[in-house]
Amino acid sequence: MGPDISRVVYNHPSLPSSWEERWLSAPARSVPPAACGDSRSPGSPKACVVLARWDRTVDTGSRGALLFDRFWRKLLASAPAAQLWKVPFDAADPVRTPHTLDTAAPAVARSLADAVAELNAAGIALDSKLGEHQFVVRDGKRIPVPGGTESLGIWNKTEGVWNAAAGGYPEVSTGSSHIQAVGWDGGRCPVARTLLTYSQSSNPNSPHYSDQTELFSDKRWVTSRFCERDILNSPALKVVRASEHR
């Protein structure tokens, strides 16, 4: 088993340990009182429960991720960043600022209400799984796609165009493409796991048209083999001997 490519949200080791607390505590953990009491959207209290239960990942099975995505995009589009944070960005402390979302800001309640109304109008459950509404279609089959937009602090970038009538983010075409994790275990050969999220072939008749896309959806990797021993041990090895005819 290789590294889990889905665990790139908020808890990335290069980020400070309190990143998640500063970035998500207000909307996703403490349930913003103003937003929950918004009279324009009777679904807002339920939305706050969904956000409080969200595991704060963007796995295909994450419930609440889609709701937070739609809420956050609307929030960023509706108010300048300077109005959203109690502690604004500080160039002298760029990693730890901004922080502490100002949940009393009118845009917070309004954006959550708008996100709830949008999903309700589209017939999308507030607690639906992300992968049910972020996907690609290959050979008539929906393949759930994990990840999210970088404005959420997500390293596994996935960017789709919102189309409620088509089910959410259909046919994701932008984001993580070639992914690799390479290291050494004490031997002379590297230990490498790779993935091409959109698969190697654009030919629908090819067996490689969607195989790695399905691996990406399932959080699995391709084992890359560099040394002769590893290549010979590959279960998929095929040897073709070429010779010159005279």
Accessible surface in RSA format (square Angstrom, percent):
REM  Atomic radii and reference values for relative SASA: ProtOr
REM  Chains: A
REM  Algorithm: Lee & Richards
REM  Probe-radius: 1.40
REM  Slices: 20
REM RES _ NUM      All-atoms   Total-Side   Main-Chain    Non-polar    All polar
REM                ABS   REL    ABS   REL    ABS   REL    ABS   REL    ABS   REL
RES MET A   1   215.24 111.5 144.64  95.7  70.60 168.1 114.72  97.5 100.52 133.2
RES GLY A   2    24.35  30.0   0.00   N/A  24.35  30.0   5.89  16.2  18.45  41.3
RES PRO A   3    75.18  54.8  61.40  56.0  13.78  50.1  73.39  60.6   1.79  11.1
RES ASP A   4    65.11  45.6  45.11  44.9  20.00  47.3  30.78  72.5  34.33  34.2
RES ILE A   5    13.89   7.9   7.41   5.5   6.48  15.6  12.08   8.7   1.81   4.9
RES SER A   6     3.11   2.6   0.37   0.5   2.73   6.3   1.85   3.9   1.26   1.8
RES ARG A   7   119.13  50.0 105.98  54.0  13.16  31.3  32.87  44.9  86.26  52.3
RES VAL A   8    28.00  18.4  28.00  25.4   0.00   0.0  28.00  24.3   0.00   0.0
RES VAL A   9     4.72   3.1   0.59   0.5   4.13   9.9   0.59   0.5   4.13  11.2
RES TYR A  10     5.33   2.5   1.42   0.8   3.91  10.2   1.25   0.9   4.08   5.0
RES ASN A  11    85.26  58.8  59.87  57.9  25.39  61.1  33.98  81.8  51.27  49.6
RES HIS A  12    40.81  22.3  38.24  26.6   2.58   6.6  18.42  19.0  22.39  26.1
RES PRO A  13   124.75  90.9  88.43  80.6  36.31 132.0  99.70  82.3  25.04 155.7
RES SER A  14    78.05  66.0  38.81  51.8  39.24  90.4  48.09 102.4  29.96  42.0
RES LEU A  15    33.63  18.7  21.53  15.4  12.10  30.4  22.32  15.7  11.31  30.4
RES PRO A  16    28.69  20.9  12.79  11.7  15.90  57.8  25.40  21.0   3.29  20.4
RES SER A  17   122.05 103.1  80.63 107.6  41.42  95.4  59.99 127.7  62.07  87.0
RES SER A  18    42.16  35.6  39.56  52.8   2.60   6.0  32.20  68.6   9.96  14.0
RES TRP A  19    46.34  18.6  45.74  22.1   0.60   1.4  46.06  24.6   0.28   0.4
RES GLU A  20    38.65  22.2  38.29  29.0   0.36   0.9   9.03  17.5  29.62  24.2
RES GLU A  21    83.56  48.0  82.01  62.0   1.55   3.7  40.49  78.3  43.06  35.2
RES ARG A  22    47.05  19.8  42.39  21.6   4.66  11.1  25.96  35.5  21.08  12.8
RES TRP A  23    39.02  15.7  38.46  18.6   0.56   1.3  38.51  20.5   0.52   0.8
RES LEU A  24     0.00   0.0   0.00   0.0   0.00   0.0   0.00   0.0   0.00   0.0
RES SER A  25    34.31  29.0  34.24  45.7   0.07   0.2  18.01  38.4  16.29  22.8
RES ALA A  26    12.62  11.6  10.30  15.9   2.32   5.3  11.96  16.8   0.66   1.7
RES PRO A  27     0.41   0.3   0.34   0.3   0.07   0.2   0.34   0.3   0.07   0.4
RES ALA A  28     0.04   0.0   0.00   0.0   0.04   0.1   0.04   0.1   0.00   0.0
RES ARG A  29    97.28  40.8  74.55  38.0  22.73  54.1  17.38  23.8  79.90  48.4
RES SER A  30    80.02  67.6  51.32  68.5  28.70  66.1  50.22 106.9  29.80  41.7
RES VAL A  31    40.92  26.9  36.96  33.5   3.96   9.5  36.96  32.1   3.96  10.7
RES PRO A  32     1.59   1.2   0.98   0.9   0.61   2.2   1.59   1.3   0.00   0.0
RES PRO A  33   107.48  78.3  92.18  84.0  15.30  55.6  99.25  81.9   8.22  51.1
RES ALA A  34    50.84  46.7  30.51  47.1  20.33  46.2  43.51  61.3   7.33  19.4
RES ALA A  35     0.05   0.0   0.05   0.1   0.00   0.0   0.05   0.1   0.00   0.0
RES CYS A  36    22.44  17.0  19.24  21.5   3.20   7.5  17.40  44.1   5.03   5.4
RES GLY A  37    60.91  75.1   0.00   N/A  60.91  75.1  36.03  98.9  24.88  55.7
RES ASP A  38    25.51  17.9  13.92  13.9  11.59  27.4   8.03  18.9  17.48  17.4
RES SER A  39   113.58  96.0  75.99 101.4  37.59  86.6  55.40 118.0  58.18  81.5
RES ARG A  40   147.16  61.8 112.58  57.4  34.58  82.3  74.88 102.3  72.28  43.8
RES SER A  41     5.49   4.6   3.83   5.1   1.66   3.8   3.03   6.4   2.46   3.5
RES PRO A  42   130.59  95.2 101.36  92.4  29.23 106.2 112.48  92.9  18.11 112.5
RES GLY A  43    14.31  17.6   0.00   N/A  14.31  17.6  13.48  37.0   0.83   1.9
RES SER A  44     0.00   0.0   0.00   0.0   0.00   0.0   0.00   0.0   0.00   0.0
RES PRO A  45    68.42  49.9  65.08  59.3   3.34  12.1  66.25  54.7   2.17  13.5
RES LYS A  46   119.21  58.2 112.62  69.1   6.59  15.7  70.00  63.0  49.21  52.4
RES ALA A  47     0.00   0.0   0.00   0.0   0.00   0.0   0.00   0.0   0.00   0.0
RES CYS A  48     1.36   1.0   1.36   1.5   0.00   0.0   1.36   3.5   0.00   0.0
RES VAL A  49    68.41  45.0  65.93  59.7   2.49   6.0  68.41  59.4   0.00   0.0
RES VAL A  50    11.96   7.9   9.12   8.3   2.84   6.9  11.32   9.8   0.64   1.7
RES LEU A  51     1.03   0.6   1.03   0.7   0.00   0.0   1.03   0.7   0.00   0.0
RES ALA A  52    43.58  40.1  22.81  35.2  20.77  47.3  22.88  32.2  20.71  54.9
RES ARG A  53   195.98  82.3 164.95  84.1  31.03  73.9  62.08  84.8 133.90  81.1
RES TRP A  54     4.78   1.9   1.77   0.9   3.01   7.1   2.14   1.1   2.64   4.3
RES ASP A  55    77.78  54.5  56.60  56.3  21.17  50.1  42.58 100.2  35.20  35.1
RES ARG A  56    47.59  20.0  45.14  23.0   2.45   5.8   2.36   3.2  45.23  27.4
RES THR A  57     6.04   4.3   6.04   6.1   0.00   0.0   6.04   8.1   0.00   0.0
RES VAL A  58     7.32   4.8   6.37   5.8   0.94   2.3   6.55   5.7   0.77   2.1
RES ASP A  59    18.59  13.0  18.37  18.3   0.22   0.5   9.64  22.7   8.96   8.9
RES THR A  60    31.65  22.5  28.16  28.5   3.50   8.3   3.55   4.8  28.11  42.5
RES GLY A  61    40.59  50.1   0.00   N/A  40.59  50.1  25.42  69.7  15.17  34.0
RES SER A  62     2.81   2.4   0.05   0.1   2.76   6.4   2.50   5.3   0.31   0.4
RES ARG A  63   116.88  49.1 108.83  55.5   8.05  19.2  41.17  56.3  75.71  45.9
RES GLY A  64     0.16   0.2   0.00   N/A   0.16   0.2   0.00   0.0   0.16   0.4
RES ALA A  65     2.24   2.1   0.12   0.2   2.12   4.8   0.13   0.2   2.12   5.6
RES LEU A  66     1.72   1.0   1.72   1.2   0.00   0.0   1.72   1.2   0.00   0.0
RES LEU A  67     0.15   0.1   0.00   0.0   0.15   0.4   0.00   0.0   0.15   0.4
RES PHE A  68     0.42   0.2   0.42   0.3   0.00   0.0   0.42   0.3   0.00   0.0
RES ASP A  69     9.23   6.5   9.23   9.2   0.00   0.0   4.85  11.4   4.37   4.4
RES ARG A  70    21.48   9.0  21.48  10.9   0.00   0.0   0.00   0.0  21.48  13.0
RES PHE A  71     1.57   0.8   1.57   1.0   0.00   0.0   1.57   1.0   0.00   0.0
RES TRP A  72     1.47   0.6   1.47   0.7   0.00   0.0   1.24   0.7   0.23   0.4
RES ARG A  73    59.08  24.8  51.91  26.5   7.17  17.1  26.00  35.5  33.08  20.0
RES LYS A  74    50.53  24.7  45.69  28.0   4.84  11.5  20.30  18.3  30.23  32.2
RES LEU A  75     0.00   0.0   0.00   0.0   0.00   0.0   0.00   0.0   0.00   0.0
RES LEU A  76    67.79  37.8  48.46  34.7  19.33  48.6  48.67  34.2  19.12  51.4
RES ALA A  77    92.89  85.4  49.29  76.1  43.60  99.2  60.71  85.5  32.18  85.2
RES SER A  78    52.62  44.5  19.09  25.5  33.53  77.2  29.28  62.4  23.34  32.7
RES ALA A  79    12.61  11.6   4.47   6.9   8.14  18.5   8.28  11.7   4.33  11.5
RES PRO A  80    79.66  58.1  67.33  61.4  12.33  44.8  79.53  65.7   0.13   0.8
RES ALA A  81    63.16  58.1  53.96  83.3   9.21  20.9  54.60  76.9   8.57  22.7
RES ALA A  82    82.89  76.2  57.13  88.2  25.76  58.6  62.68  88.3  20.21  53.5
RES GLN A  83   110.68  61.9  97.04  70.9  13.64  32.5  38.15  81.2  72.53  55.0
RES LEU A  84     0.22   0.1   0.22   0.2   0.00   0.0   0.22   0.2   0.00   0.0
RES TRP A  85    20.14   8.1   8.79   4.3  11.35  26.6   3.13   1.7  17.01  27.6
RES LYS A  86   131.51  64.2 100.86  61.9  30.65  73.0  54.25  48.8  77.26  82.3
RES VAL A  87    54.01  35.5  53.52  48.5   0.49   1.2  54.01  46.9   0.00   0.0
RES PRO A  88    77.35  56.4  74.68  68.1   2.66   9.7  76.10  62.8   1.25   7.7
RES PHE A  89   122.52  61.3  98.67  61.1  23.85  62.1  98.67  59.8  23.85  68.2
RES ASP A  90    67.72  47.4  64.05  63.7   3.68   8.7  17.85  42.0  49.87  49.7
RES ALA A  91    83.60  76.9  61.16  94.4  22.43  51.0  62.25  87.7  21.34  56.5
RES ALA A  92    94.29  86.7  53.76  83.0  40.52  92.2  64.90  91.4  29.39  77.9
RES ASP A  93    46.25  32.4  44.96  44.8   1.29   3.1  17.70  41.7  28.55  28.5
RES PRO A  94    78.11  56.9  64.01  58.3  14.10  51.3  64.23  53.0  13.88  86.3
RES VAL A  95    75.04  49.4  68.84  62.3   6.19  14.9  72.48  63.0   2.56   6.9
RES ARG A  96   124.79  52.4 123.80  63.1   0.98   2.3  27.95  38.2  96.84  58.7
RES THR A  97    14.56  10.4   7.92   8.0   6.65  15.8   8.37  11.2   6.19   9.4
RES PRO A  98    34.22  24.9  27.42  25.0   6.81  24.8  27.42  22.6   6.81  42.3
RES HIS A  99    42.08  23.0  42.05  29.2   0.03   0.1  23.32  24.0  18.76  21.8
RES THR A 100    51.44  36.6  49.43  50.1   2.00   4.8  36.25  48.7  15.19  23.0
RES LEU A 101     4.17   2.3   0.51   0.4   3.66   9.2   0.51   0.4   3.66   9.8
RES ASP A 102    38.12  26.7  38.12  37.9   0.00   0.0   0.72   1.7  37.41  37.3
RES THR A 103    27.22  19.4  26.38  26.7   0.84   2.0   4.05   5.4  23.17  35.0
RES ALA A 104    81.02  74.5  58.16  89.7  22.86  52.0  62.10  87.4  18.92  50.1
RES ALA A 105    12.26  11.3   7.36  11.4   4.90  11.2  11.74  16.5   0.52   1.4
RES PRO A 106   104.29  76.0  93.18  84.9  11.11  40.4 101.85  84.1   2.44  15.2
RES ALA A 107     5.59   5.1   4.71   7.3   0.88   2.0   4.71   6.6   0.88   2.3
RES VAL A 108     0.10   0.1   0.10   0.1   0.00   0.0   0.10   0.1   0.00   0.0
RES ALA A 109    13.16  12.1  13.16  20.3   0.00   0.0  13.16  18.5   0.00   0.0
RES ARG A 110    95.55  40.1  94.86  48.4   0.69   1.6  43.91  60.0  51.65  31.3
RES SER A 111     1.91   1.6   1.15   1.5   0.76   1.7   0.76   1.6   1.15   1.6
RES LEU A 112     1.12   0.6   1.12   0.8   0.00   0.0   1.12   0.8   0.00   0.0
RES ALA A 113     2.63   2.4   1.69   2.6   0.93   2.1   1.84   2.6   0.78   2.1
RES ASP A 114    54.14  37.9  50.06  49.8   4.08   9.6  11.97  28.2  42.17  42.1
RES ALA A 115     0.00   0.0   0.00   0.0   0.00   0.0   0.00   0.0   0.00   0.0
RES VAL A 116     0.29   0.2   0.29   0.3   0.00   0.0   0.29   0.3   0.00   0.0
RES ALA A 117    55.56  51.1  47.15  72.8   8.42  19.2  52.20  73.5   3.37   8.9
RES GLU A 118    39.37  22.6  28.44  21.5  10.93  26.0  24.30  47.0  15.08  12.3
RES LEU A 119     0.45   0.2   0.45   0.3   0.00   0.0   0.45   0.3   0.00   0.0
RES ASN A 120    85.28  58.8  64.82  62.6  20.46  49.3  26.73  64.3  58.55  56.6
RES ALA A 121    95.42  87.7  49.98  77.1  45.44 103.4  63.28  89.1  32.14  85.1
RES ALA A 122    35.36  32.5   0.93   1.4  34.43  78.3  12.93  18.2  22.42  59.4
RES GLY A 123    70.48  86.9   0.00   N/A  70.48  86.9  36.74 100.8  33.75  75.6
RES ILE A 124     8.38   4.8   4.77   3.6   3.60   8.7   6.46   4.6   1.92   5.2
RES ALA A 125    55.19  50.7  39.47  60.9  15.73  35.8  50.29  70.8   4.90  13.0
RES LEU A 126     8.54   4.8   5.70   4.1   2.85   7.2   5.70   4.0   2.85   7.7
RES ASP A 127    53.62  37.6  53.62  53.4   0.00   0.0   6.02  14.2  47.60  47.5
RES SER A 128     7.13   6.0   4.12   5.5   3.01   6.9   6.34  13.5   0.79   1.1
RES LYS A 129    80.68  39.4  80.68  49.5   0.00   0.0  23.28  21.0  57.40  61.1
RES LEU A 130     4.69   2.6   4.69   3.4   0.00   0.0   4.69   3.3   0.00   0.0
RES GLY A 131     5.20   6.4   0.00   N/A   5.20   6.4   2.50   6.9   2.70   6.1
RES GLU A 132    82.03  47.1  73.70  55.8   8.32  19.8  38.99  75.4  43.04  35.1
RES HIS A 133    25.78  14.1  25.78  17.9   0.00   0.0  22.04  22.7   3.74   4.4
RES GLN A 134     6.97   3.9   6.97   5.1   0.00   0.0   0.00   0.0   6.97   5.3
RES PHE A 135     5.05   2.5   5.05   3.1   0.00   0.0   5.05   3.1   0.00   0.0
RES VAL A 136     6.32   4.2   6.32   5.7   0.00   0.0   6.32   5.5   0.00   0.0
RES VAL A 137    57.60  37.9  48.62  44.0   8.98  21.6  48.62  42.2   8.98  24.3
RES ARG A 138    45.36  19.0  42.26  21.5   3.10   7.4   3.15   4.3  42.21  25.6
RES ASP A 139   109.82  76.9  65.24  64.9  44.58 105.4  42.49 100.0  67.33  67.1
RES GLY A 140    75.55  93.2   0.00   N/A  75.55  93.2  34.19  93.8  41.36  92.6
RES LYS A 141   115.61  56.4 110.83  68.0   4.78  11.4  77.57  69.8  38.04  40.5
RES ARG A 142   121.26  50.9 107.63  54.9  13.62  32.4  43.15  59.0  78.10  47.3
RES ILE A 143     3.46   2.0   3.16   2.4   0.30   0.7   3.46   2.5   0.00   0.0
RES PRO A 144    48.55  35.4  48.33  44.1   0.22   0.8  48.33  39.9   0.22   1.4
RES VAL A 145     9.60   6.3   9.56   8.7   0.04   0.1   9.60   8.3   0.00   0.0
RES PRO A 146     2.47   1.8   2.47   2.3   0.00   0.0   2.47   2.0   0.00   0.0
RES GLY A 147     1.03   1.3   0.00   N/A   1.03   1.3   0.00   0.0   1.03   2.3
RES GLY A 148     3.66   4.5   0.00   N/A   3.66   4.5   3.66  10.1   0.00   0.0
RES THR A 149     8.28   5.9   8.28   8.4   0.00   0.0   0.25   0.3   8.02  12.1
RES GLU A 150   100.94  57.9  89.67  67.8  11.26  26.8  47.69  92.2  53.25  43.5
RES SER A 151    40.96  34.6  26.98  36.0  13.98  32.2  34.25  72.9   6.71   9.4
RES LEU A 152     2.59   1.4   2.59   1.9   0.00   0.0   2.59   1.8   0.00   0.0
RES GLY A 153    15.51  19.1   0.00   N/A  15.51  19.1  14.57  40.0   0.95   2.1
RES ILE A 154     6.64   3.8   0.29   0.2   6.36  15.3   0.30   0.2   6.34  17.2
RES TRP A 155   129.98  52.2 101.23  49.0  28.75  67.5  98.51  52.5  31.46  51.0
RES ASN A 156     9.56   6.6   5.92   5.7   3.65   8.8   7.18  17.3   2.38   2.3
RES LYS A 157    59.97  29.3  59.79  36.7   0.17   0.4  54.26  48.8   5.70   6.1
RES THR A 158     4.58   3.3   3.29   3.3   1.29   3.1   1.15   1.5   3.43   5.2
RES GLU A 159    42.03  24.1  38.75  29.3   3.29   7.8  28.60  55.3  13.43  11.0
RES GLY A 160    13.36  16.5   0.00   N/A  13.36  16.5   4.29  11.8   9.06  20.3
RES VAL A 161   126.70  83.4 119.29 108.0   7.41  17.8 122.58 106.5   4.12  11.2
RES TRP A 162    51.08  20.5  28.53  13.8  22.55  52.9  27.03  14.4  24.05  39.0
RES ASN A 163    66.72  46.0  61.85  59.8   4.87  11.7  12.74  30.7  53.98  52.2
RES ALA A 164    35.55  32.7  25.87  39.9   9.69  22.0  26.03  36.7   9.53  25.2
RES ALA A 165   107.42  98.8  60.94  94.0  46.48 105.7  73.52 103.5  33.90  89.8
RES ALA A 166    40.42  37.2  24.05  37.1  16.37  37.2  35.80  50.4   4.61  12.2
RES GLY A 167    15.64  19.3   0.00   N/A  15.64  19.3  15.22  41.8   0.41   0.9
RES GLY A 168     0.00   0.0   0.00   N/A   0.00   0.0   0.00   0.0   0.00   0.0
RES TYR A 169     3.11   1.5   3.11   1.8   0.00   0.0   3.11   2.3   0.00   0.0
RES PRO A 170    26.79  19.5  19.91  18.1   6.88  25.0  19.91  16.4   6.88  42.8
RES GLU A 171    83.15  47.7  72.93  55.2  10.22  24.3  55.09 106.6  28.06  22.9
RES VAL A 172    20.74  13.6   8.42   7.6  12.32  29.7   8.42   7.3  12.32  33.4
RES SER A 173   106.94  90.4  66.37  88.6  40.57  93.4  48.55 103.4  58.38  81.8
RES THR A 174    72.92  51.9  65.03  65.9   7.89  18.8  45.45  61.0  27.47  41.5
RES GLY A 175    30.40  37.5   0.00   N/A  30.40  37.5   6.17  16.9  24.23  54.3
RES SER A 176    32.85  27.8  10.70  14.3  22.15  51.0  13.76  29.3  19.09  26.7
RES SER A 177    49.91  42.2  46.99  62.7   2.93   6.7  17.39  37.0  32.52  45.6
RES HIS A 178   103.82  56.7  81.28  56.5  22.54  57.7  66.86  68.9  36.96  43.0
RES ILE A 179    37.09  21.1  34.02  25.3   3.07   7.4  37.09  26.7   0.00   0.0
RES GLN A 180   112.10  62.7  86.44  63.2  25.66  61.1  16.04  34.1  96.07  72.9
RES ALA A 181    31.19  28.7  21.11  32.6  10.08  22.9  28.30  39.9   2.89   7.7
RES VAL A 182    71.37  47.0  33.95  30.7  37.42  90.2  35.47  30.8  35.90  97.4
RES GLY A 183    28.08  34.6   0.00   N/A  28.08  34.6  25.64  70.4   2.44   5.5
RES TRP A 184   167.95  67.4 131.37  63.6  36.58  85.9 121.88  65.0  46.07  74.7
RES ASP A 185   113.31  79.4  74.14  73.8  39.16  92.6  41.89  98.6  71.42  71.2
RES GLY A 186    81.32 100.3   0.00   N/A  81.32 100.3  42.41 116.4  38.91  87.2
RES GLY A 187    43.19  53.3   0.00   N/A  43.19  53.3  32.57  89.4  10.63  23.8
RES ARG A 188   205.28  86.2 171.43  87.4  33.85  80.6  80.95 110.6 124.34  75.4
RES CYS A 189    13.99  10.6  10.76  12.0   3.24   7.6   6.87  17.4   7.12   7.7
RES PRO A 190    30.09  21.9  22.28  20.3   7.81  28.4  22.28  18.4   7.81  48.5
RES VAL A 191    57.13  37.6  51.68  46.8   5.45  13.1  54.87  47.7   2.26   6.1
RES ALA A 192     0.82   0.8   0.33   0.5   0.49   1.1   0.33   0.5   0.49   1.3
RES ARG A 193    48.73  20.5  48.73  24.8   0.00   0.0   5.13   7.0  43.60  26.4
RES THR A 194    24.70  17.6  24.70  25.0   0.00   0.0  13.94  18.7  10.77  16.3
RES LEU A 195     1.65   0.9   0.00   0.0   1.65   4.2   0.88   0.6   0.77   2.1
RES LEU A 196    37.07  20.6  36.35  26.0   0.72   1.8  36.35  25.5   0.72   1.9
RES THR A 197    12.19   8.7   9.89  10.0   2.31   5.5   4.44   6.0   7.75  11.7
RES TYR A 198   129.08  60.3 118.14  67.2  10.94  28.5  86.19  64.8  42.89  52.9
RES SER A 199     2.09   1.8   0.00   0.0   2.09   4.8   0.00   0.0   2.09   2.9
RES GLN A 200   128.71  72.0  94.34  68.9  34.37  81.8  16.68  35.5 112.03  85.0
RES SER A 201    27.76  23.5  18.14  24.2   9.62  22.2  17.35  36.9  10.41  14.6
RES SER A 202   108.35  91.6  83.70 111.7  24.66  56.8  50.60 107.8  57.75  80.9
RES ASN A 203    74.34  51.3  69.58  67.2   4.76  11.5  25.11  60.4  49.23  47.6
RES PRO A 204    79.06  57.6  68.89  62.8  10.17  37.0  68.89  56.9  10.17  63.2
RES ASN A 205   137.62  94.9 105.50 102.0  32.11  77.3  29.25  70.4 108.37 104.7
RES SER A 206    25.96  21.9  14.87  19.8  11.09  25.5  12.46  26.5  13.50  18.9
RES PRO A 207   111.44  81.2  84.35  76.9  27.09  98.5  98.33  81.2  13.12  81.5
RES HIS A 208    86.87  47.5  86.87  60.4   0.00   0.0  60.25  62.1  26.63  31.0
RES TYR A 209    41.49  19.4  40.52  23.1   0.97   2.5  12.17   9.1  29.32  36.1
RES SER A 210    14.85  12.5  14.06  18.8   0.79   1.8   0.00   0.0  14.85  20.8
RES ASP A 211    47.82  33.5  40.60  40.4   7.22  17.1  30.43  71.6  17.39  17.3
RES GLN A 212    21.55  12.1  21.55  15.7   0.00   0.0   2.47   5.3  19.08  14.5
RES THR A 213     6.60   4.7   6.34   6.4   0.26   0.6   6.34   8.5   0.26   0.4
RES GLU A 214    57.33  32.9  56.52  42.8   0.80   1.9   9.83  19.0  47.50  38.8
RES LEU A 215    31.79  17.7  31.79  22.7   0.00   0.0  31.79  22.3   0.00   0.0
RES PHE A 216     7.43   3.7   7.43   4.6   0.00   0.0   7.43   4.5   0.00   0.0
RES SER A 217    12.50  10.6   6.64   8.9   5.87  13.5   2.04   4.3  10.46  14.7
RES ASP A 218    81.60  57.2  61.07  60.8  20.53  48.5  17.48  41.1  64.12  63.9
RES LYS A 219    76.05  37.1  66.78  41.0   9.27  22.1  37.34  33.6  38.71  41.2
RES ARG A 220   120.45  50.6 117.56  59.9   2.89   6.9  50.05  68.4  70.40  42.7
RES TRP A 221    35.55  14.3  12.69   6.1  22.86  53.7  12.69   6.8  22.86  37.1
RES VAL A 222    51.21  33.7  47.60  43.1   3.61   8.7  51.21  44.5   0.00   0.0
RES THR A 223    61.73  43.9  45.99  46.6  15.74  37.5  22.77  30.6  38.96  58.9
RES SER A 224    27.21  23.0  16.58  22.1  10.63  24.5  12.88  27.4  14.32  20.1
RES ARG A 225    84.46  35.5  59.06  30.1  25.40  60.5  14.55  19.9  69.90  42.4
RES PHE A 226   123.08  61.6  95.82  59.3  27.26  70.9  98.28  59.6  24.79  71.0
RES CYS A 227    15.22  11.5  10.62  11.8   4.60  10.8   5.78  14.7   9.43  10.2
RES GLU A 228   113.23  65.0 107.32  81.2   5.90  14.1  49.93  96.6  63.30  51.7
RES ARG A 229   157.48  66.1 150.07  76.5   7.41  17.6  71.00  97.0  86.48  52.4
RES ASP A 230    34.09  23.9  33.48  33.3   0.62   1.5   6.58  15.5  27.52  27.4
RES ILE A 231    62.83  35.8  62.64  46.7   0.18   0.4  62.83  45.2   0.00   0.0
RES LEU A 232   105.38  58.7  85.89  61.4  19.48  49.0  85.89  60.3  19.48  52.4
RES ASN A 233   102.07  70.4  78.46  75.8  23.61  56.8  23.82  57.3  78.24  75.6
RES SER A 234    21.84  18.5  14.44  19.3   7.39  17.0   4.15   8.8  17.69  24.8
RES PRO A 235   127.80  93.1  83.77  76.4  44.02 160.0  96.76  79.9  31.04 192.9
RES ALA A 236    83.61  76.9  60.04  92.7  23.57  53.6  70.37  99.1  13.24  35.1
RES LEU A 237    69.79  38.9  41.84  29.9  27.95  70.3  46.79  32.9  23.01  61.9
RES LYS A 238   183.21  89.4 155.99  95.7  27.22  64.8 103.83  93.5  79.37  84.5
RES VAL A 239    92.80  61.1  59.15  53.5  33.65  81.1  61.90  53.8  30.90  83.8
RES VAL A 240   135.94  89.5 105.18  95.2  30.76  74.1 108.13  94.0  27.81  75.4
RES ARG A 241   211.68  88.9 177.77  90.6  33.91  80.7  71.71  98.0 139.97  84.8
RES ALA A 242   103.53  95.2  64.50  99.5  39.03  88.8  70.63  99.5  32.89  87.1
RES SER A 243    91.60  77.4  60.66  81.0  30.94  71.3  49.99 106.4  41.61  58.3
RES GLU A 244   140.35  80.6 107.99  81.7  32.36  77.1  47.16  91.2  93.20  76.1
RES HIS A 245   170.58  93.2 141.12  98.1  29.46  75.4  96.66  99.6  73.93  86.0
RES ARG A 246   259.83 109.1 176.70  90.1  83.13 197.9 102.91 140.6 156.92  95.1
END  Absolute sums over single chains surface
CHAIN  1 A    13391.5      10260.2       3131.3       7584.3       5807.2
END  Absolute sums over all chains
TOTAL         13391.5      10260.2       3131.3       7584.3       5807.2
